[in-house]
Amino acid sequence: MEYISQNVARNLKHIRKTRKMSLEDVAEQTGVSKSMLGQIERGESIPTVETLGKIVSGLRIPFTSLVNAANTDIIIVNKDELLPFKSMEGEYEFYEYFPYEESRTFEIYMMQIYPNRKNISGGHGENTFEYLTVITGTLTLEADGKIYEIKEGDSIRFPTHGDHIYANNTGEMVKFIITFTWN
């Protein structure tokens, strides 16, 4: 979610400045208060869907122009500022670094699995693949009916059309990066 709110903050400010509008001008056109717009632009407030609707309607812009990252943007993702996208306390945490966007064919995530725990993932459809690199620890991966042990610094690519299991069979945390692709 942080990724989308960062895009909204950056895009709203860019649109406003490009149109040479003040926060007061935008507030007048959208019905969203000047203080709320300022908080959104500074990334201090995550706008509701209703607020986003008022902004796109008032400014007469497509919704995607607020939420999508510009292709020329440099985007820094700070792990310390991310909340887990998916988690089970004491078992695993899954973080979105670069989630799905219509304009590209990959996503990047980081996952950490606690000692002696596992995560079962369902299939992602035909022509989908994961490129996985272990950052710390040793991961046991079960995919396509086979078991693979991937150690720190090692990588694996595998099709994700079927269920697969990420397991940490050790006494230390395992962390890994997943790049998910499709055709």
C-alpha positions as CSV (number, residue, x, y, z in Angstrom):
1,M,0.0,0.0,0.0
2,E,2.9,2.4,0.7
3,Y,3.9,2.1,-2.9
4,I,0.5,3.3,-4.2
5,S,0.3,6.2,-1.6
6,Q,3.8,7.3,-2.7
7,N,2.6,7.3,-6.3
8,V,-0.5,9.3,-5.4
9,A,1.6,11.9,-3.4
10,R,4.1,12.3,-6.2
11,N,1.5,12.4,-9.0
12,L,-0.9,14.7,-7.3
13,K,1.8,17.2,-6.6
14,H,3.1,16.9,-10.2
15,I,-0.3,17.4,-11.7
16,R,-1.0,20.4,-9.5
17,K,2.3,22.1,-10.3
18,T,2.1,21.3,-14.0
19,R,-1.3,23.1,-14.0
20,K,0.1,25.9,-11.9
21,M,-2.5,25.4,-9.3
22,S,-2.3,26.1,-5.6
23,L,-3.6,23.6,-3.0
24,E,-6.5,26.0,-2.5
25,D,-7.3,25.8,-6.2
26,V,-7.3,22.0,-6.1
27,A,-9.4,22.0,-2.9
28,E,-12.0,24.2,-4.6
29,Q,-12.3,22.0,-7.7
30,T,-12.3,18.7,-5.8
31,G,-14.1,19.3,-2.5
32,V,-11.1,17.9,-0.6
33,S,-9.8,20.2,2.0
34,K,-6.5,22.1,1.5
35,S,-5.0,20.5,4.6
36,M,-5.9,16.9,3.5
37,L,-4.5,17.6,0.0
38,G,-1.2,18.8,1.6
39,Q,-1.1,15.7,3.8
40,I,-1.6,13.5,0.7
41,E,1.1,15.3,-1.2
42,R,3.6,14.9,1.7
43,G,2.7,11.2,2.1
44,E,1.4,11.8,5.6
45,S,-2.1,10.6,4.8
46,I,-3.4,7.6,2.8
47,P,-6.4,8.8,0.9
48,T,-9.6,6.8,0.9
49,V,-11.2,5.6,-2.4
50,E,-13.8,8.2,-1.9
51,T,-11.2,11.0,-1.6
52,L,-9.3,9.7,-4.7
53,G,-12.7,9.7,-6.6
54,K,-13.2,13.3,-5.7
55,I,-9.7,14.2,-6.8
56,V,-9.9,12.5,-10.2
57,S,-13.4,13.8,-10.8
58,G,-12.6,17.4,-9.8
59,L,-9.4,17.5,-11.8
60,R,-10.9,15.5,-14.7
61,I,-8.0,13.0,-14.8
62,P,-7.9,9.2,-15.2
63,F,-7.6,7.3,-11.9
64,T,-4.4,5.6,-13.2
65,S,-2.7,9.0,-13.5
66,L,-2.8,9.2,-9.7
67,V,-1.9,5.6,-8.7
68,N,0.6,4.5,-11.4
69,A,4.3,5.2,-11.2
70,A,5.7,7.2,-14.1
71,N,8.1,5.2,-16.2
72,T,10.8,7.8,-15.7
73,D,10.5,7.9,-11.9
74,I,13.2,6.7,-9.6
75,I,11.5,4.8,-6.8
76,I,13.2,3.9,-3.6
77,V,11.6,1.3,-1.4
78,N,12.7,1.5,2.2
79,K,12.2,-1.9,3.9
80,D,11.9,-0.2,7.3
81,E,8.8,1.7,6.1
82,L,7.0,-1.3,4.6
83,L,4.3,-3.2,6.4
84,P,3.9,-6.9,5.5
85,F,1.6,-7.4,2.6
86,K,0.7,-10.8,3.9
87,S,1.8,-12.5,7.1
88,M,1.1,-15.1,9.8
89,E,2.6,-14.1,13.1
90,G,5.6,-16.2,14.0
91,E,5.5,-18.0,10.7
92,Y,6.2,-15.7,7.7
93,E,6.1,-12.2,6.4
94,F,5.7,-11.2,2.8
95,Y,6.6,-7.6,1.6
96,E,5.7,-5.9,-1.7
97,Y,8.6,-4.0,-3.2
98,F,7.3,-3.6,-6.7
99,P,3.7,-5.0,-6.9
100,Y,1.7,-5.6,-10.1
101,E,1.4,-2.7,-12.5
102,E,-0.3,-3.0,-15.9
103,S,2.7,-1.5,-17.7
104,R,5.2,-4.3,-16.9
105,T,5.4,-8.1,-16.7
106,F,7.1,-8.6,-13.4
107,E,6.6,-8.1,-9.6
108,I,9.3,-8.1,-6.9
109,Y,8.7,-9.3,-3.3
110,M,10.7,-10.1,-0.2
111,M,9.7,-13.0,2.1
112,Q,11.0,-14.1,5.4
113,I,10.1,-17.4,7.0
114,Y,10.7,-18.0,10.7
115,P,12.7,-21.1,11.9
116,N,11.0,-24.4,11.3
117,R,8.0,-22.9,9.5
118,K,6.6,-22.9,6.0
119,N,4.3,-21.2,3.5
120,I,2.2,-22.9,0.9
121,S,1.5,-20.9,-2.2
122,G,-1.2,-21.8,-4.8
123,G,-0.4,-21.8,-8.5
124,H,-0.3,-18.5,-10.4
125,G,-1.5,-19.7,-13.9
126,E,0.1,-20.9,-17.1
127,N,3.3,-19.2,-18.3
128,T,4.2,-17.8,-14.9
129,F,7.7,-18.1,-13.3
130,E,9.4,-17.1,-10.1
131,Y,13.0,-16.1,-9.9
132,L,14.0,-16.6,-6.3
133,T,17.3,-15.5,-4.6
134,V,18.0,-16.4,-1.0
135,I,19.5,-13.5,1.0
136,T,20.0,-15.2,4.4
137,G,19.6,-18.8,5.6
138,T,18.7,-21.9,3.6
139,L,15.3,-22.3,1.9
140,T,13.7,-25.7,1.1
141,L,11.5,-25.3,-2.0
142,E,9.0,-27.9,-3.2
143,A,7.8,-27.2,-6.8
144,D,6.6,-29.6,-9.5
145,G,6.8,-32.5,-7.1
146,K,10.5,-32.0,-6.5
147,I,12.4,-30.6,-3.5
148,Y,15.2,-28.1,-3.9
149,E,17.5,-26.7,-1.2
150,I,18.6,-23.1,-2.0
151,K,21.4,-21.7,0.2
152,E,22.3,-18.1,1.0
153,G,23.4,-16.3,-2.2
154,D,21.9,-19.0,-4.5
155,S,19.0,-18.6,-6.9
156,I,16.4,-20.7,-8.7
157,R,13.9,-20.2,-11.4
158,F,10.8,-22.3,-11.5
159,P,7.3,-22.4,-13.1
160,T,4.5,-21.4,-10.8
161,H,1.5,-23.0,-12.6
162,G,1.0,-25.3,-9.6
163,D,1.2,-25.2,-5.8
164,H,4.6,-24.7,-4.3
165,I,5.9,-24.7,-0.8
166,Y,8.5,-22.5,0.8
167,A,10.0,-24.1,3.9
168,N,12.6,-23.1,6.5
169,N,13.8,-26.4,8.1
170,T,16.6,-24.6,10.0
171,G,16.9,-22.8,13.3
172,E,17.5,-19.4,11.8
173,M,15.3,-17.0,9.8
174,V,15.5,-17.3,6.0
175,K,15.0,-14.3,3.8
176,F,14.6,-14.3,0.0
177,I,13.7,-12.1,-2.9
178,I,11.1,-13.2,-5.4
179,T,10.7,-11.8,-8.9
180,F,7.5,-13.0,-10.4
181,T,7.0,-13.0,-14.2
182,W,4.4,-13.9,-16.7
183,N,3.9,-13.9,-20.5
